[in-house]
Amino acid sequence: MSTKAGEVQLIVCDEPTSSLDHETGQQIMELLRSLVKQENKTLVVVTHDNRIFRFADRMAYMDDGRIIKIESSNRDFK
């Protein structure tokens, strides 16, 4: 990963699993989750891939560029 994660508190990923097979996408999300936990960072992921929703602790839904709903996923970001 080519980020200087030690220098930032917020990491934003736009479609980090797009064009990846399921297994590779899961590995990428595990890597991001590990980085977030180890470095005490905040991660924002923009995605249409519902296979990675399980990694979220909160989700915001958008329509026409506006947030229309924010909810807790009731899952731990382990």
C-alpha positions as a Markdown table, in Angstrom:
| # | Residue | x | y | z |
|---|---|---|---|---|
| 1 | Met | 0.0 | 0.0 | 0.0 |
| 2 | Ser | 1.5 | 3.3 | -1.0 |
| 3 | Thr | 0.3 | 5.5 | 1.8 |
| 4 | Lys | 2.1 | 7.1 | 4.6 |
| 5 | Ala | -0.4 | 5.8 | 7.1 |
| 6 | Gly | 1.6 | 7.1 | 10.0 |
| 7 | Glu | 1.0 | 10.7 | 9.0 |
| 8 | Val | -2.8 | 10.6 | 8.5 |
| 9 | Gln | -5.8 | 9.9 | 10.7 |
| 10 | Leu | -8.3 | 9.3 | 7.9 |
| 11 | Ile | -7.9 | 6.9 | 5.0 |
| 12 | Val | -10.4 | 7.1 | 2.2 |
| 13 | Cys | -10.7 | 4.2 | -0.4 |
| 14 | Asp | -12.9 | 4.6 | -3.4 |
| 15 | Glu | -14.1 | 1.1 | -4.6 |
| 16 | Pro | -11.0 | -0.7 | -3.2 |
| 17 | Thr | -12.4 | -4.1 | -4.3 |
| 18 | Ser | -13.7 | -3.2 | -7.8 |
| 19 | Ser | -12.6 | -5.6 | -10.5 |
| 20 | Leu | -11.2 | -8.0 | -8.0 |
| 21 | Asp | -12.4 | -11.6 | -7.4 |
| 22 | His | -14.1 | -12.3 | -4.1 |
| 23 | Glu | -11.1 | -13.8 | -2.4 |
| 24 | Thr | -8.7 | -11.0 | -3.3 |
| 25 | Gly | -11.3 | -8.4 | -2.3 |
| 26 | Gln | -11.6 | -10.0 | 1.1 |
| 27 | Gln | -7.8 | -10.0 | 1.5 |
| 28 | Ile | -7.7 | -6.3 | 0.6 |
| 29 | Met | -10.4 | -5.5 | 3.2 |
| 30 | Glu | -8.6 | -7.6 | 5.8 |
| 31 | Leu | -5.4 | -5.7 | 5.1 |
| 32 | Leu | -7.2 | -2.4 | 5.5 |
| 33 | Arg | -8.9 | -3.6 | 8.7 |
| 34 | Ser | -5.5 | -4.6 | 10.1 |
| 35 | Leu | -4.0 | -1.2 | 9.2 |
| 36 | Val | -6.9 | 0.6 | 10.8 |
| 37 | Lys | -6.7 | -1.4 | 14.1 |
| 38 | Gln | -2.9 | -1.3 | 14.4 |
| 39 | Glu | -2.5 | 2.3 | 13.6 |
| 40 | Asn | -5.7 | 3.6 | 15.2 |
| 41 | Lys | -7.0 | 5.2 | 12.0 |
| 42 | Thr | -10.4 | 6.0 | 10.6 |
| 43 | Leu | -11.3 | 4.3 | 7.3 |
| 44 | Val | -13.9 | 5.5 | 4.9 |
| 45 | Val | -14.8 | 3.1 | 2.0 |
| 46 | Val | -16.9 | 4.1 | -0.9 |
| 47 | Thr | -18.4 | 1.0 | -2.5 |
| 48 | His | -21.2 | -0.7 | -4.4 |
| 49 | Asp | -19.9 | -4.1 | -3.3 |
| 50 | Asn | -22.2 | -5.5 | -0.7 |
| 51 | Arg | -19.9 | -8.4 | -0.1 |
| 52 | Ile | -17.7 | -6.1 | 2.0 |
| 53 | Phe | -20.5 | -4.5 | 4.0 |
| 54 | Arg | -19.6 | -6.9 | 6.8 |
| 55 | Phe | -16.4 | -5.0 | 7.5 |
| 56 | Ala | -18.3 | -1.8 | 8.3 |
| 57 | Asp | -19.2 | -0.5 | 11.8 |
| 58 | Arg | -21.3 | 2.3 | 10.3 |
| 59 | Met | -22.8 | 2.8 | 6.8 |
| 60 | Ala | -24.0 | 5.9 | 5.1 |
| 61 | Tyr | -26.3 | 5.7 | 2.1 |
| 62 | Met | -26.2 | 8.3 | -0.6 |
| 63 | Asp | -28.6 | 9.4 | -3.4 |
| 64 | Asp | -27.8 | 12.1 | -5.9 |
| 65 | Gly | -24.7 | 13.1 | -4.0 |
| 66 | Arg | -26.5 | 13.5 | -0.6 |
| 67 | Ile | -26.3 | 11.3 | 2.5 |
| 68 | Ile | -29.9 | 10.1 | 3.0 |
| 69 | Lys | -29.3 | 7.6 | 5.8 |
| 70 | Ile | -26.6 | 6.6 | 8.4 |
| 71 | Glu | -26.9 | 3.5 | 10.4 |
| 72 | Ser | -24.8 | 1.3 | 12.6 |
| 73 | Ser | -24.1 | -2.1 | 11.1 |
| 74 | Asn | -24.2 | -3.7 | 14.6 |
| 75 | Arg | -21.0 | -5.5 | 13.7 |
| 76 | Asp | -17.6 | -5.1 | 15.4 |
| 77 | Phe | -14.8 | -3.9 | 13.2 |
| 78 | Lys | -12.5 | -6.7 | 14.4 |
